[in-house]
Amino acid sequence: PKVDEIYGLHLWNYQPVGTVGARLGPIMAASDRFCVHVKGKGGHGAVPDGTADAIVAGASLVSSLHTIVPRNISPLDSAVLTVGTLKGG
C-alpha cells in the first residue's frame, strides 16, 4: 500500500517535560554497530619496545575514527560517529 505519512517517537532529554517536538523530514540519526578487534603482544612495562601495545593502538584508532565525520561530511549535512565502548586489558 501507498504510505502517506510515518511518525516516529523518541525520548529526548532536551525537550521540556510535557511538550512534544515535531519537524518535517528526518530528525534523529540511524543506529548501527561495528566491532573491531586489535591484537597486540604483551610484555613488561620496563621494556615497552618489546611489545605491540593494543591499548595504544586502540586509543589511536578511536581518535582517528573521530576525524571521519568532520573531514568527510559537509557541515550542512548530518552525521555522527560514536565509539561507545572500548575494552582492553
Order of alpha helices (4+ residues) and beta strands (2+ residues): alpha-alpha
